[in-house]
């Protein structure tokens, strides 16, 4: 794929760089005045990846200033869309050669999962046959269509996700949705259309440009969502900076065969160990991994099935670290054996990982001494001390279950199942463990109130797990042997029945859940402290 850069496409009369539209693609130079504040960090980093020769799908970017007056942008983006159509040889809404788009948010400051994205924009009853002809893949077309209807229903029309999940459950029964054939997915799509019409009070829009316009408006509007505002208040981020919106050509991880989507870190974000840490799903789109509603596999399956692609991903990780000078959190899609990179940003990490990564990069000459000192200045023996579960009276503890660990450490507390109960117990001075079916970012306030997060579904790299890691919370996800009875405020691990108020211990170091309060011991990382002392010259 050719190298992509930015080109200014159109601007309001006042020529405010924050109210312009930029194009990623076609080997044009970055326009003067463009910055990460203008483009948002996501689009800015896309341009940097492209200059490395990494495969990035073409896009146009609606700069952050439009967030203040999003209705005004709709007269300006059609010119950039035309350029994208010319570059790809496809056309939005065309019945024979349809262009499909993703619409993604991206502020200047990383806010993982706090704002919305929409995929598969441009699929309609008219463009479905064209997509089938272009790809020769009816299953891909129907899978993408049913995903669009449900996501658009949630984000644009405000329909509860549970309605669409129920449609899917009625068709898949006990099967994994990735195993459904095109006929079953067509059934799901038809059910989703009926659900949308019933819940929204109007039919799902069948005009591709209407879809794009409403998707852009919804992504801009998500800057003011409750979870986004809560995140900014927790992290001292201004409410005034706004988000950019990136409109990008779709690539499809749900195309079957050697296709899939993943999220990864160039190093382990819990320990800092120098090898890629990846969650991946074959025959899936990126939202399956980051949404927190699906469990994902680690990188072993990807490396086993397609070692060449795994090696290409490892090489990309090395390039990203050299270029950005830090551990990266990246998203990628593989479509029919071809790798595409969709995002990169500096990854959230534990204090232990922060120390090791900074020291490793300094010793490798990737970052300067001053940078390493700045990244580790707040780290001392207390911050780096590890908490580990200890046996009681020499007897091994009996675990309730195991799960994927997204964050190291140990957390113990009463089970709570929503924000309200977490707040009540917090005000009483009682530590809690938030237990949820899915690892979703709308739980950010509850996650902040609790000591740890345990979920039945979700991946280590889901947005909620990333937020939990950033907040310093122990997080275990994808505990598939756990079942929840939310109406009765109960849960079970096999035959063991528990209820809200019972005590759990989460061992994030080993990925184990224990009943009751386990004894905890502290472990001082002496070798890491010695390396820090050498850096500081003490």
MOLIN-V38264 format. One record per residue. N is the residue number from 0. SS is DSSP state (2 for helix, 1 for strand, 0 for the rest). NEAR is the number of other C-alpha atoms within 12 Angstrom. Layout:
# MOLIN-V38264
n=[N	N]
ss=[SS	SS]
near=[NEAR	NEAR]
This chain:
# MOLIN-V38264
n=[0	1	2	3	4	5	6	7	8	9	10	11	12	13	14	15	16	17	18	19	20	21	22	23	24	25	26	27	28	29	30	31	32	33	34	35	36	37	38	39	40	41	42	43	44	45	46	47	48	49	50	51	52	53	54	55	56	57	58	59	60	61	62	63	64	65	66	67	68	69	70	71	72	73	74	75	76	77	78	79	80	81	82	83	84	85	86	87	88	89	90	91	92	93	94	95	96	97	98	99	100	101	102	103	104	105	106	107	108	109	110	111	112	113	114	115	116	117	118	119	120	121	122	123	124	125	126	127	128	129	130	131	132	133	134	135	136	137	138	139	140	141	142	143	144	145	146	147	148	149	150	151	152	153	154	155	156	157	158	159	160	161	162	163	164	165	166	167	168	169	170	171	172	173	174	175	176	177	178	179	180	181	182	183	184	185	186	187	188	189	190	191	192	193	194	195	196	197	198	199	200	201	202	203	204	205	206	207	208	209	210	211	212	213	214	215	216	217	218	219	220	221	222	223	224	225	226	227	228	229	230	231	232	233	234	235	236	237	238	239	240	241	242	243	244	245	246	247	248	249	250	251	252	253	254	255	256	257	258	259	260	261	262	263	264	265	266	267	268	269	270	271	272	273	274	275	276	277	278	279	280	281	282	283	284	285	286	287	288	289	290	291	292	293	294	295	296	297	298	299	300	301	302	303	304	305	306	307	308	309	310	311	312	313	314	315	316	317	318	319	320	321	322	323	324	325	326	327	328	329	330	331	332	333	334	335	336	337	338	339	340	341	342	343	344	345	346	347	348	349	350	351	352	353	354	355	356	357	358	359	360	361	362	363	364	365	366	367	368	369	370	371	372	373	374	375	376	377	378	379	380	381	382	383	384	385	386	387	388	389	390	391	392	393	394	395	396	397	398	399	400	401	402	403	404	405	406	407	408	409	410	411	412	413	414	415	416	417	418	419	420	421	422	423	424	425	426	427	428	429	430	431	432	433	434	435	436	437	438	439	440	441	442	443	444	445	446	447	448	449	450	451	452	453	454	455	456	457	458	459	460	461	462	463	464	465	466	467	468	469	470	471	472	473	474	475	476	477	478	479	480	481	482	483	484	485	486	487	488	489	490	491	492	493	494	495	496	497	498	499	500	501	502	503	504	505	506	507	508	509	510	511	512	513	514	515	516	517	518	519	520	521	522	523	524	525	526	527	528	529	530	531	532	533	534	535	536	537]
ss=[0	0	0	0	0	1	1	1	1	1	1	0	0	0	0	0	2	2	2	1	1	1	1	1	0	0	0	0	0	0	0	0	0	0	0	2	2	2	2	2	2	2	2	2	2	2	2	2	2	2	2	0	0	0	0	0	0	0	1	1	1	1	0	2	2	2	2	2	0	2	2	2	2	2	2	0	2	2	2	2	2	2	2	2	2	2	2	2	0	0	1	0	0	0	0	0	0	1	0	0	1	1	1	1	1	1	1	0	0	0	0	0	0	0	0	0	1	1	1	1	1	0	0	0	2	2	2	2	2	2	2	2	2	2	2	0	0	2	2	2	2	2	2	2	2	2	2	2	2	2	2	2	2	2	2	0	0	0	0	0	2	2	2	2	2	2	2	2	2	2	2	2	0	0	0	0	2	2	2	0	0	2	2	2	2	2	2	2	2	2	2	2	2	2	2	2	2	2	2	2	0	0	0	0	0	0	0	2	2	2	2	2	2	2	2	2	2	2	2	2	2	2	2	2	0	2	2	2	2	2	2	2	2	2	2	0	0	0	0	0	0	0	1	1	1	1	1	1	1	0	0	0	0	0	0	0	0	0	0	1	1	1	1	1	1	0	0	0	0	0	0	0	0	0	0	0	1	1	1	1	1	1	0	0	0	2	2	2	2	2	0	0	0	0	0	0	1	0	2	2	2	2	2	2	2	0	2	2	2	2	2	2	2	2	2	2	2	2	2	2	2	2	2	2	0	0	0	1	1	1	1	1	1	1	1	0	0	1	1	1	1	1	1	1	1	1	0	0	0	0	2	2	2	2	2	2	2	2	2	2	2	2	2	0	0	0	0	0	2	2	2	2	2	2	2	2	0	0	0	0	2	2	2	2	0	1	1	1	1	1	0	1	0	0	1	0	0	0	0	0	1	1	0	1	1	1	1	0	0	1	1	1	1	1	1	1	0	0	2	2	2	2	2	2	2	2	2	0	0	0	0	1	1	1	1	1	0	0	0	0	2	2	2	2	2	2	2	2	2	0	0	1	1	1	1	0	0	0	0	0	0	0	2	2	2	2	2	2	2	2	0	0	0	1	1	1	1	0	0	0	0	1	1	1	1	0	0	0	0	1	1	1	1	0	0	1	1	1	1	0	0	0	1	1	1	1	1	0	0	0	0	1	1	1	1	0	0	0	1	1	1	1	1	0	0	2	2	2	2	2	2	2	2	2	2	2	0	0]
near=[21	21	24	34	35	39	32	36	32	31	28	23	10	10	15	19	28	37	37	41	43	50	45	44	38	28	20	20	22	26	22	12	21	31	27	31	28	37	46	38	36	43	51	43	40	44	46	35	37	38	28	27	24	34	31	38	44	44	46	46	54	57	52	43	34	40	36	24	21	32	19	21	33	27	19	28	37	24	21	34	40	21	29	34	28	18	26	26	19	27	29	39	33	26	26	21	26	35	41	45	41	41	41	45	45	45	48	32	34	38	40	44	37	40	37	42	42	44	42	47	44	46	47	37	28	23	32	38	26	28	37	27	18	21	24	15	24	27	35	40	39	36	43	45	41	42	39	42	48	42	40	44	38	31	33	33	28	22	25	20	27	19	28	33	29	18	30	32	22	19	27	22	16	12	14	20	29	30	21	27	23	26	20	28	32	30	25	37	36	28	29	41	34	24	32	34	21	18	23	25	16	15	20	37	31	24	22	30	27	23	35	41	33	30	41	44	37	34	42	42	31	35	39	26	23	20	29	39	26	27	36	28	17	21	19	14	19	20	24	20	28	42	50	51	53	49	44	45	39	40	39	44	40	41	36	31	23	29	33	42	43	50	46	49	48	41	36	34	41	45	33	33	25	27	25	36	39	39	44	43	41	39	35	40	41	47	42	40	44	44	36	37	33	37	36	41	32	31	33	18	21	32	23	13	19	24	17	17	28	31	20	25	37	28	21	32	38	27	26	37	37	23	26	26	28	42	43	38	40	43	42	46	42	41	32	25	28	29	34	39	44	44	41	41	40	32	39	41	40	38	36	42	39	39	42	37	43	40	40	29	32	29	19	18	18	25	25	20	24	17	22	32	25	20	29	32	22	17	27	23	24	17	25	30	26	31	28	27	32	23	17	14	9	8	10	13	23	18	25	27	33	28	37	39	43	52	47	42	40	40	43	39	36	35	41	42	39	30	26	19	28	35	24	21	27	26	14	13	15	23	33	43	48	51	52	42	32	38	44	43	36	31	36	41	34	38	47	38	35	41	41	49	66	58	48	35	37	43	47	54	55	48	45	49	50	47	45	44	40	34	29	33	41	50	56	54	51	41	40	28	23	31	28	31	20	18	11	13	22	24	33	26	26	16	12	18	19	29	25	30	27	28	26	38	46	52	46	39	28	27	32	35	43	36	31	23	28	30	26	21	17	18	21	19	25	17	18	32	25	19	25	35	20	17	28	22	10	9]
